[in-house]
Structure formats: C-alpha cells, structure tokens
Amino acid sequence: MFGLKFDCPVFPFLNRYIELTAGTSLAAANWLLKQHKATESDIESLTTGTPELQKDTIGKDNNESQTQSSPTEQEPEEFNQPQQQQSIALNWTGGRHHAHKSRASGFCYINDIVLSILTLRTKYPKIMYIDLDLHHGDGVANAFKFSDSVLTFSLHRLDQGFFPGTGKTPKTGFGKGRGKEINFPTLKGFSDDSFRWVLQNVVAELISQFKPACLVIQCGGDGLCSDSDFSEWNVTVKGYGSALLELVESYGGPCLFVGGGGYNSLETSKLWCYLTGLMVGGLEMCNDWDLIPDSVDEELIGFQEFEFWCYDKASNMKDLNTEEYLSSVRDRILR
C-alpha cells in the first residue's frame, strides 16, 4: 500500500524525513515569493473579472495596502522597474520527482517539487519546470498533465527496462494541458555538447514561447560521468554548470533550484557545490577551485576524492545522440 516497499521501504523517523524534505523546498519557495514584485501581466491575470482587486494592493501585505497607495499615473513606472538582482532560491535537499499523489516511488516518499510549484502558483501565473535528472520526472509530469499554467520539461535517459519507463512521447498532456508536458528522451553517452545543445535549442525556445514567470529546476547528478553506478550519460560538472548558468542568466527571472538523483554522493555534492558557487558568484569565482571550499580534517588533506575536479573527466563512451537525432526530437517538440 502507498508504494512503501522495494526501493521505498519504511524506516525509523520516516515521517520526520518527509517533513524535512517537503519543508525545506516549501521554505525556499516562500522565500522566493517574498522577493516577488507584481508585473503588469501578473496584475492583469489576477484582476481580470475580479473588480474588487486593485492594482495598488497586489504584492503588498494587508497593512501596507490599507495605508499606502500610488497615484494611478505612477503605476506603470512602479511595475516596470527592472529587478536589481535575479532572485534565486537553492534547496539541494529537495528534488524528489518520482513520488506520486498517493504512493512513493523511486526512493521518493513525497513530491516536494509539486508542493513548491503549487505554492509558487499563488503569485506566479505561469511556471516552467525543468528536470535534468537521468530519470524521467514522472511524478511532476503526472501532477500537472491537465494544467496549462505549468509547463514540464524532462531531459532523461530512455531505454527498455530503464526506470521509470515513461517519458517517451516528446509532446503530450491532456485537456487544457495538451502540449504542456515536454519530454526529451536521450540515448546512451549523452555528453556536454549534447547537454548544452538541448538547453540552447530546445529549453531556451520553450521559455521564449511559454514566457514563464518563474523556473523550477531539478538538478539530478546521476548523469555525471563520475556517477559510476550508471554511466549512462557522460556529462561533466563543469559542462553541466556552465550550460545551466547561461540558460539562467539569459532567462533573468526568479528560479528555484532543487536537488535530485545521484548515486555517488561525493560527486553529486561537488555538482551542487559548484552550482551554488555559479549562481552566487559566477564562473570566475568557481573555476579555480582545487579543493572542496570548506574546512576539512587535516588527516584528509591529500585524500584524492577531495580534489574538486579529480573525477570530472568525460570517458571515451560514444555519444549516440547525434545532431540528427537531437534535431528530430526538437522538431517534434517545437512543431
């Protein structure tokens, strides 16, 4: 019952683990909402057909809205001011994308991503979810397959017998959500070049078409070349990070980052550490790292695994994702 067996067994303090997983992502989403400033399009979508909502009260707390108001002629200037900084929230504890509404699946007991998106939807009219895990983000896709307000995109490995066995159709969804579930199934050997190609030629175009008010990005590490348990993809930490940074900077809007899969805990931690550095300080701050930037026991100095780029070298695995194949999937998505 509820999928609590096999890869999702019951263990001591499971309820506390679920609370922490969901709570940290919800805290990150709520922090992002506090940075939110209503735009003209947000206001129009919220006030259409609702005359009791006034433009000068949206995005303010109740006390402020009762005591302060801006002259009508000043509203366009107020709402069109560019943000000084891009709002980014990070929660590497989250990212449990396989959990479903009533059952656990794939080591995921609760879908913190879905809860976070629902929270963000209280202010953001449209949200795009980007899943970069090796496995299909089936739980998130199923949650929003009838919605036209949430576009889900999953980049994943697809093969016979490969978990969870879904995400084959490039463009799907139902009812109002038809065409809003996007899947990009990949072949073996997916490399840095292919990763960057998909982000530049597919994800960026989807963002341009859908115009989301916020991005939620799941950053699984099980596709790294250093993730020895699978070795299905051949992506490096540097390639992953630099391509994602370009996309996020190009987008410019608020983003929520969560973690995800990763069977080599140390290498996955390096990925998330590097992504944190990129989002906080950019490429210049991170590329000269030699050791994990933290205080470590003197006995561990010289321990090879603590060298940041020790295993971040792509293998000789052939990338079967030719440009012809990538283009064919893109065309089915964007047509």
Helices and strands as residue ranges (DSSP letters): H 14-34, H 40-47, G 55-57, H 62-67, G 72-74, H 75-79, E 88-91, H 112-120, E 127-131, H 138-143, E 150-157, E 171-172, G 175-177, E 181-186, E 190-191, H 192-198, I 199-203, H 204-210, E 214-218, E 233-234, H 237-251, E 255-258, H 265-281, H 283-286, G 298-300, G 304-306, H 323-334
